[in-house]
Amino acid sequence: GRVFEVSASSAGGSGSQMPFYALLGVIGIVLLIGAGYFLKGHKKI
């Protein structure tokens, strides 16, 4: 019971913030990669 309560409380405390930062990180990486391909494509043209 204790393990479940601790994991549940930790997930509820930082669980709401982690996905937010993870989402920003993924979006940032996608934008950087997309911008790289976009610029490279225009340079070739």
BELWO-V942103 format. One line per field, one symbol per residue. ss: DSSP state (a for helix, b for strand, c for the rest). burial: + if it has 16 or more other C-alpha atoms within 10 Angstrom, else -. Layout:
BEGIN
ss: ???
burial: ???
END
This chain:
BEGIN
ss: caaaaaaaaaaaaaaaaaaaaaaaaaaaaaaaaaaaaaaaaaaac
burial: ---------------------------------------------
END
